[in-house]
Amino acid sequence: MSASLSSADLLVVGESVADVILQPDGTQVTHAGGSPANVAFGLARLGADVALLTQLGADDDGALIAAHLVGAGVRLVEPPHPALRTPRATARIQPDGSARYDFEIGWTLTPRETRAVRHVHTGSIAAFLSPGAEAVRALLEGARGVASISFDPNIRPALLEDHEAARARFEQFAALSDVVKASDEDLDWLYPGEDPAGIARGLVETGTGAAIVTRGGDGVIAMTRTGLLELSAVRADVVDTVGAGDSFMAALLADLGRHGLLGGGLRATLARDDFDLRPHLEIAARAAAITVSRAGANPPSAAELAAEGGDEA
C-alpha cells in the first residue's frame, strides 16, 4: 500500500535493509531491517499512523521487507522498484549478544517536499550516504517549519570512510532536530574519548531540543534545556541487541505522539522549565528491554508494552 508524503501523521525517511543474522553457532536467518524501517515498524506496532519513504528493489528481499512493513500497518510512500536492488546487511552476533555488521547498500533518494506531516524521523545510513543524504537533509529543512524532527545517527563505521565529514554531517542533522537519540558507541566513534553528557550538552546548546544517549546496561542519559536526566537500565535477559535502539526511538515517539507533544510546538515544549521527559524515556527503555529479550529487530506491540507497565505515563 503506497502513501503520499502528506497522508500520514508521522513520516520516517531512510533505508530498509535485509538483515542476515549469523548466530555464533553458525545458524542463519534473514529478517526485514534497517534502522529507519525498524522505527517505522515499531511505531506501527504501537498504533501510530506512520508512512515510510524508503527504497526497495523488486526482488525477494524487497518483497520480504514490504510484506513485513505493510503487515504491521506501515504505509510505503513508494513500492519496490525493478531498477533497484534491496540493500543487505550481515549481522554477526557475538557471544555477548552484540552485533557486528557488513553492508551491501546504496542510497540514492531524490529531493522531496513534505506537506502537513506532524513529525519526521530519519537517521542511520540515510543521513550519511550520498547522494541520498543530501535529499534527506533538504527534506528536513523544508519540513522544519511545521513538523517536529528526530534523528538517530546509528553510526555504521564500515560505510563512513571520512570521519570528519561524518561528524560534520551528524552535527548538521542534529541542529535541525528536536530530538537526537544516539548510543554511547555512536558518540565514541564520532567524538573519541569525550564525555557523552558533555556531548549531549553541546548538542542542546547548538539547537537540539533533547539529546538522549543510550548506554546499554548502564541506562540512559538525556540533556534538555532544563538539565540532565539519568535513568537506570531496565533489566532483561539479553538474546541479542539487534533493533534495541530503534525500538527505543519508536516507543519514545509513539508516547510523545500519544500525549499530543509531536509537531512544530515540540520545540517550545522541550524548552519549558516544567516539562518532564523522564516518563517518556522510561517507556522507551521498557520497549528496548523487551526487544533485546528476543531475537532480531522485534519491537513490542502496544499490548506487550502495556503489560510491562508502559502505559502509565
SVG drawing of the C-alpha trace seen along z (x, -y; Angstrom):
<svg xmlns="http://www.w3.org/2000/svg" viewBox="-4 -28 44 52">
<polyline fill="none" stroke="black" stroke-width="0.4" points="0.0,0.0 1.5,-3.3 1.1,-6.7 1.8,-10.3 4.2,-12.3 1.2,-14.2 -1.1,-11.4 0.4,-10.1 0.8,-11.6 4.5,-10.5 6.9,-10.1 10.1,-8.1 12.7,-8.6 15.6,-6.1 16.9,-2.8 15.2,0.6 17.7,3.5 17.5,7.3 19.3,8.3 21.1,11.6 21.6,12.7 24.5,15.1 24.5,16.7 27.6,17.8 26.6,21.4 26.5,20.8 22.8,20.7 21.4,18.0 18.1,16.3 17.0,13.2 14.9,10.5 13.5,7.2 15.7,4.5 17.4,1.1 17.2,-1.4 14.6,-3.8 12.4,-0.8 12.7,0.7 11.5,-2.6 8.6,-2.8 7.7,0.8 7.9,0.2 5.7,-2.9 3.1,-1.0 3.1,1.9 2.4,-0.8 -0.6,-2.1 0.9,-5.2 -0.1,-6.4 3.2,-6.1 4.5,-6.2 8.0,-5.2 9.9,-6.8 12.5,-4.2 14.0,-2.4 13.3,1.3 14.1,3.4 11.5,5.6 13.4,8.7 12.9,11.4 14.4,9.2 12.2,6.3 9.1,8.5 10.0,9.8 10.6,6.3 7.5,4.8 5.3,7.6 6.8,7.2 6.2,3.4 2.7,3.3 1.6,6.2 2.3,4.1 0.4,1.1 3.3,-0.9 2.3,-2.8 5.0,-2.8 5.4,-6.0 6.9,-4.1 6.5,-0.4 9.5,1.8 11.2,0.7 12.6,3.1 15.6,0.8 16.8,1.0 18.5,3.7 17.3,4.1 20.2,3.4 21.6,6.2 23.4,6.2 25.0,9.2 24.9,9.1 27.4,11.4 26.1,12.0 28.9,12.1 28.8,14.4 27.8,11.4 24.7,10.7 26.2,7.6 26.3,7.4 28.9,6.6 27.8,5.6 28.9,5.9 26.9,4.0 25.9,4.1 23.9,0.9 23.2,-2.1 21.1,-5.2 20.0,-7.4 16.9,-9.2 15.9,-12.2 14.7,-15.6 11.2,-15.6 8.8,-18.0 6.6,-17.3 3.1,-18.8 1.1,-18.5 3.3,-15.9 3.4,-16.3 6.7,-14.6 9.7,-13.4 12.2,-10.9 15.4,-9.9 18.9,-8.6 21.4,-5.9 22.8,-5.3 20.2,-7.6 21.7,-10.6 25.3,-9.9 25.5,-8.1 25.5,-10.3 23.7,-11.2 20.6,-10.4 21.7,-12.1 21.6,-15.5 18.0,-14.9 17.1,-13.8 18.7,-17.0 16.8,-19.2 13.6,-17.4 14.2,-18.1 14.9,-21.7 11.6,-22.0 9.6,-20.2 11.1,-22.0 8.6,-24.9 5.6,-22.8 6.9,-19.4 9.0,-18.2 12.1,-16.2 14.0,-13.4 17.4,-11.9 19.3,-8.8 22.8,-8.6 23.1,-4.8 26.7,-5.0 27.9,-2.3 31.7,-2.8 32.2,-0.4 30.3,-2.8 31.9,-6.0 35.4,-6.5 35.8,-10.2 35.4,-10.7 35.5,-14.5 32.8,-14.6 30.6,-12.2 30.9,-14.2 30.0,-17.4 27.0,-15.7 25.9,-14.5 26.1,-18.0 24.1,-19.4 21.3,-16.9 21.4,-17.3 21.0,-21.1 17.8,-20.5 16.4,-18.1 14.2,-18.5 15.2,-15.0 18.5,-13.3 19.0,-9.8 22.5,-8.2 24.1,-5.3 27.3,-5.6 29.0,-3.7 27.8,-6.2 29.2,-9.1 32.5,-7.3 33.1,-6.9 32.1,-10.5 33.9,-12.1 36.6,-9.6 37.3,-9.9 34.8,-12.7 32.2,-12.5 28.7,-11.6 27.0,-14.0 29.2,-16.8 28.5,-15.9 24.7,-15.9 25.0,-19.3 26.9,-20.7 24.1,-19.5 21.5,-21.2 23.5,-24.4 23.7,-24.4 20.0,-23.8 18.9,-20.3 15.8,-20.2 16.7,-16.9 19.9,-14.9 19.5,-11.3 22.3,-8.8 21.5,-5.1 24.2,-3.2 23.1,0.4 23.3,1.9 24.4,-1.5 21.0,-3.1 20.1,-6.3 21.1,-9.9 19.3,-12.8 20.0,-16.5 17.4,-19.2 17.5,-22.9 16.3,-22.2 19.3,-20.0 20.5,-16.4 18.3,-13.3 19.7,-9.9 17.7,-6.6 18.9,-3.1 18.7,-0.3 15.6,1.9 16.6,5.5 16.3,8.0 17.7,11.4 19.6,10.4 19.2,12.6 20.7,10.0 20.7,6.3 19.6,6.0 17.0,3.3 17.0,2.2 17.8,-1.4 15.2,-1.5 12.6,-0.1 13.6,-2.8 13.2,-5.5 9.8,-4.2 8.4,-3.9 9.6,-7.4 8.0,-9.0 4.8,-7.0 4.4,-8.1 5.2,-11.7 2.6,-11.5 0.1,-9.8 0.4,-12.8 0.0,-15.3 3.6,-16.5 4.8,-16.0 4.6,-18.8 6.3,-22.1 5.3,-23.1 7.6,-20.4 10.5,-22.9 8.8,-25.2 7.7,-22.2 11.2,-20.9 12.4,-24.4 9.8,-24.7 11.1,-24.6 8.3,-22.3 8.5,-19.7 9.5,-16.3 10.9,-14.0 11.5,-11.2 8.2,-9.2 8.5,-9.1 12.1,-7.8 11.0,-5.2 8.5,-3.8 11.1,-3.8 13.6,-1.9 10.9,0.7 10.4,1.2 14.1,1.7 14.3,4.2 11.5,6.3 13.3,6.2 16.7,7.4 14.9,10.3 14.1,11.9 15.9,12.5 16.2,9.9 14.6,6.4 11.3,7.5 9.8,4.5 6.8,4.8 3.2,4.3 1.1,1.8 -0.4,4.6 3.0,6.1 4.3,2.7 1.2,2.0 1.7,5.4 5.2,4.3 3.7,1.1 4.5,-1.1 1.1,-2.7 1.4,-4.6 2.9,-7.9"/>
</svg>
